[in-house]
């Protein structure tokens, strides 16, 4: 209990030390307005669908009754874990073990503290994590460049086409916040707390383990400067966080890799050598341009989303190159791991959602947008238009992410 109190005290100290500028406070206000928008729009456009289709997609009557404007699809799994813990239905069926524990733990904790329904508890957790991510990213962008870059970076995050997921009862928002916080603390030399935040990120999602890469780069740089062992603490704690969930699966179900072994037949993702998959993606892109269809070699559950996922993969690659050119080696290491991860699973399914935690994309987009106003305006219009379309489809139970 004393450790938990110390952790919250340290987090409060970090937030107080940040002392957001008027620009950051304005960004938080914009963030709140955006949160209202992405919750009001679904209520207006598809209020009659609330609870109507949930039962058909495996939701219990209780889940359907508690459904909020943005709770769809995988939100039911977090509700189930927060309510009843983990179970496995077998290697050929989808089960709750496919979802990492940090978010449902916070979801259950928020319900216990406030007494509200689980989906709204998860929504509040996600909203607070999103606002924290906005403040941290804008502050870093402002310190490295200027206030306009801070504003543009926050816009890049909020207006990202799939960003409405960060306002829902999904785990991306919490994982993003933990990842950004870990890197911020590591850059300040606060290695113990950087490791704790990194462990939290690794417990948020399977790709949250990528946080170990920037922490490792920063730790090596710090060790070369003064030959002290403290940076290794952050790497060790974050790595232990990455091992914690597999260890739990081993203890409870006898299989530390159960997350990867639990795959329903219709699931398109499977390990694949990234070079071969990239070759298939290139051929599919050419075929899509010439024929307007996506070949079966990369056919996924969301073939209509292939162009958007392909654009996200291109953006990830650009962010990697831009980070290398700017000598932001911690960001470059993170994006290199992200690109390798995205091209090693055999499918681009849900990449536009999974990539939401890849924070260097927002930093590089913000820097570019702040330097080119025409690009910034065009990017905002395209991203917001795409976001509105995807949001409308998502709340109408169209599987887009």
VOTORNU-798596 format. One line per 3 residues: number of its first residue (from 1); their letters; for each residue z, x, y of C-alpha. Coordinates in steps of 0.1 Angstrom, whole numbers. Example, Ala and Ser with C-alpha at 12.3 -4.5 7.8 and 13.67 -1.06 7.14 Angstrom:
1> as> 78,123,-45; 71,137,-11
// end
This chain:
1> xxx> 0,0,0; 8,29,24; -26,43,17
4> xxx> -43,10,26; -23,8,58; -33,44,66
7> xxx> -69,36,60; -69,6,83; -50,26,109
10> xxx> -76,54,107; -104,29,110; -88,14,141
13> xxx> -84,48,156; -120,56,150; -131,23,167
16> xxx> -107,29,196; -120,64,200; -156,51,201
19> xxx> -148,31,233; -182,13,234; -200,16,267
22> xxx> -212,-15,286; -245,-11,268; -229,-13,234
25> xxx> -208,-43,245; -241,-59,256; -256,-51,222
28> xxx> -226,-68,205; -232,-99,226; -269,-98,216
31> xxx> -258,-94,180; -236,-125,182; -265,-145,197
34> xxx> -288,-133,170; -262,-143,144; -261,-178,159
37> xxx> -299,-180,158; -304,-170,122; -278,-196,111
40> xxx> -289,-224,134; -327,-221,126; -322,-228,88
43> xxx> -300,-258,96; -326,-273,118; -356,-265,97
46> xxx> -342,-272,62; -309,-289,65; -320,-315,40
49> xxx> -324,-287,14; -288,-275,16; -275,-279,-20
52> xxx> -306,-298,-31; -323,-270,-50; -292,-248,-58
55> xxx> -284,-265,-92; -320,-258,-103; -315,-221,-97
58> xxx> -283,-217,-118; -257,-226,-92; -226,-245,-102
61> xxx> -219,-278,-85; -190,-261,-66; -214,-234,-53
64> xxx> -239,-260,-43; -212,-280,-24; -201,-249,-6
67> xxx> -236,-237,3; -241,-224,39; -274,-222,58
70> xxx> -281,-187,46; -266,-186,11; -295,-185,-14
73> xxx> -304,-168,-47; -281,-138,-54; -253,-151,-33
76> xxx> -242,-171,-63; -234,-140,-82; -211,-127,-55
79> xxx> -194,-161,-55; -190,-159,-93; -175,-124,-92
82> xxx> -151,-132,-64; -140,-163,-83; -139,-152,-119
85> xxx> -147,-115,-122; -174,-98,-143; -191,-109,-175
88> xxx> -222,-99,-194; -245,-124,-211; -264,-98,-232
91> xxx> -291,-72,-226; -319,-97,-222; -301,-120,-198
94> xxx> -291,-116,-162; -253,-113,-157; -228,-105,-129
97> xxx> -226,-68,-140; -259,-64,-120; -239,-67,-88
100> xxx> -216,-40,-74; -179,-48,-67; -172,-40,-30
103> xxx> -187,-71,-14; -171,-97,-38; -138,-79,-34
106> xxx> -140,-82,4; -153,-117,0; -123,-128,-20
109> xxx> -100,-109,4; -114,-127,34; -109,-161,16
112> xxx> -73,-152,8; -66,-142,44; -83,-171,61
115> xxx> -83,-199,35; -120,-207,41; -147,-212,14
118> xxx> -160,-182,-4; -196,-183,10; -183,-186,46
121> xxx> -158,-158,39; -187,-136,27; -208,-145,57
124> xxx> -180,-135,81; -176,-102,63; -213,-95,65
127> xxx> -214,-105,102; -185,-81,111; -201,-53,91
130> xxx> -234,-59,109; -217,-57,144; -200,-25,133
133> xxx> -232,-10,122; -249,-20,155; -221,-3,175
136> xxx> -221,29,155; -259,33,154; -263,25,191
139> xxx> -235,50,200; -251,78,180; -286,71,194
142> xxx> -271,71,229; -253,103,224; -283,121,210
145> xxx> -308,106,235; -299,80,261; -288,44,266
148> xxx> -323,30,263; -327,46,229; -294,31,219
151> xxx> -306,-3,228; -340,2,211; -322,14,179
154> xxx> -301,-18,178; -332,-38,184; -349,-21,154
157> xxx> -320,-31,132; -317,-67,144; -354,-74,145
160> xxx> -362,-58,112; -382,-85,93; -356,-89,65
163> xxx> -325,-83,87; -314,-119,83; -300,-109,49
166> xxx> -274,-88,69; -260,-121,81; -258,-137,47
169> xxx> -234,-135,18; -252,-104,4; -239,-69,0
172> xxx> -264,-50,22; -245,-54,55; -212,-40,41
175> xxx> -231,-11,24; -250,-3,56; -217,-2,76
178> xxx> -199,20,51; -229,44,49; -233,47,87
181> xxx> -195,51,91; -194,78,64; -221,99,81
184> xxx> -206,94,116; -172,107,103; -188,136,84
187> xxx> -207,146,116; -173,146,134; -157,168,107
190> xxx> -133,141,95; -140,149,59; -113,129,41
193> xxx> -122,96,57; -159,104,55; -154,106,17
196> xxx> -135,73,16; -163,56,36; -189,72,13
199> xxx> -170,60,-18; -171,25,-3; -208,27,3
202> xxx> -214,39,-33; -194,8,-45; -215,-15,-24
205> xxx> -249,-13,-40; -266,9,-66; -286,27,-39
208> xxx> -254,32,-19; -249,64,-39; -276,79,-16
211> xxx> -248,84,10; -237,114,-10; -269,133,1
214> xxx> -263,134,39; -226,141,33; -235,170,11
217> xxx> -260,184,37; -234,181,64; -207,196,42
220> xxx> -229,226,33; -237,232,69; -200,231,79
223> xxx> -190,254,50; -216,280,60; -202,279,96
226> xxx> -165,285,88; -162,289,50; -135,262,47
229> xxx> -131,240,17; -124,207,35; -160,195,35
232> xxx> -161,195,-3; -134,168,-2; -158,143,13
235> xxx> -185,151,-13; -160,148,-41; -145,115,-30
238> xxx> -179,99,-24; -191,111,-58; -160,96,-74
241> xxx> -168,63,-57; -203,65,-72; -188,70,-107
244> xxx> -161,43,-103; -182,13,-112; -199,29,-143
247> xxx> -164,39,-154; -152,3,-150; -182,-10,-170
250> xxx> -174,16,-197; -137,6,-198; -144,-32,-199
253> xxx> -177,-35,-218; -181,-1,-236; -213,9,-217
256> xxx> -212,29,-185; -249,22,-180; -246,-16,-186
259> xxx> -260,-22,-150; -293,-7,-161; -293,-21,-197
262> xxx> -288,-57,-185; -323,-67,-176; -338,-102,-182
265> xxx> -374,-102,-196; -389,-114,-163; -374,-85,-143
268> xxx> -402,-63,-131; -382,-31,-123; -379,-4,-149
271> xxx> -377,34,-147; -411,50,-140; -422,85,-130
274> xxx> -427,82,-93; -460,101,-92; -476,76,-116
277> xxx> -461,47,-97; -474,60,-64; -509,63,-79
280> xxx> -507,27,-91; -495,16,-56; -525,34,-40
283> xxx> -550,18,-63; -533,-16,-58; -535,-12,-20
286> xxx> -572,-4,-21; -578,-34,-45; -559,-57,-22
289> xxx> -580,-46,8; -613,-51,-11; -606,-81,-32
292> xxx> -575,-97,-16; -555,-97,-49; -528,-75,-63
295> xxx> -537,-59,-96; -515,-65,-127; -505,-28,-127
298> xxx> -481,-35,-98; -478,-73,-102; -443,-84,-94
301> xxx> -422,-115,-90; -432,-115,-53; -468,-105,-53
304> xxx> -473,-123,-20; -448,-99,-5; -466,-68,-17
307> xxx> -481,-60,17; -447,-62,34; -430,-41,8
310> xxx> -459,-16,10; -454,-14,48; -417,-8,43
313> xxx> -424,20,19; -448,35,45; -421,32,72
316> xxx> -396,49,49; -420,78,44; -426,81,81
319> xxx> -389,81,88; -385,110,63; -412,130,80
322> xxx> -399,122,115; -364,133,105; -377,166,91
325> xxx> -397,172,123; -366,165,144; -345,188,121
328> xxx> -321,160,113; -315,174,79; -288,149,68
331> xxx> -311,120,77; -340,137,60; -320,142,28
334> xxx> -310,105,28; -346,93,33; -359,117,7
337> xxx> -335,102,-18; -344,67,-6; -382,73,-11
340> xxx> -376,88,-45; -354,59,-55; -379,33,-43
343> xxx> -408,48,-62; -389,55,-95; -380,19,-105
346> xxx> -415,7,-114; -417,-21,-89; -416,-28,-51
349> xxx> -397,-60,-57; -371,-67,-29; -378,-33,-12
352> xxx> -377,-50,22; -341,-61,14; -329,-30,-4
355> xxx> -342,-8,24; -319,-25,49; -292,2,43
358> xxx> -316,31,51; -302,37,86; -325,67,96
361> xxx> -354,42,99; -337,24,128; -328,57,145
364> xxx> -364,70,143; -378,36,153; -354,34,182
367> xxx> -364,69,195; -401,61,193; -398,26,208
370> xxx> -377,40,237; -404,65,245; -433,41,243
373> xxx> -428,7,260; -460,-9,247; -451,1,212
376> xxx> -417,-13,217; -430,-47,228; -456,-49,201
379> xxx> -430,-39,174; -406,-65,187; -432,-93,186
382> xxx> -445,-84,151; -411,-80,136; -395,-111,151
385> xxx> -425,-132,140; -424,-119,105; -386,-123,104
388> xxx> -389,-160,114; -415,-166,87; -395,-149,60
391> xxx> -363,-166,71; -380,-200,69; -393,-193,34
394> xxx> -360,-179,22; -339,-209,32; -365,-231,15
397> xxx> -359,-214,-18; -390,-193,-18; -382,-160,-35
400> xx> -394,-135,-9; -365,-109,-10
// end
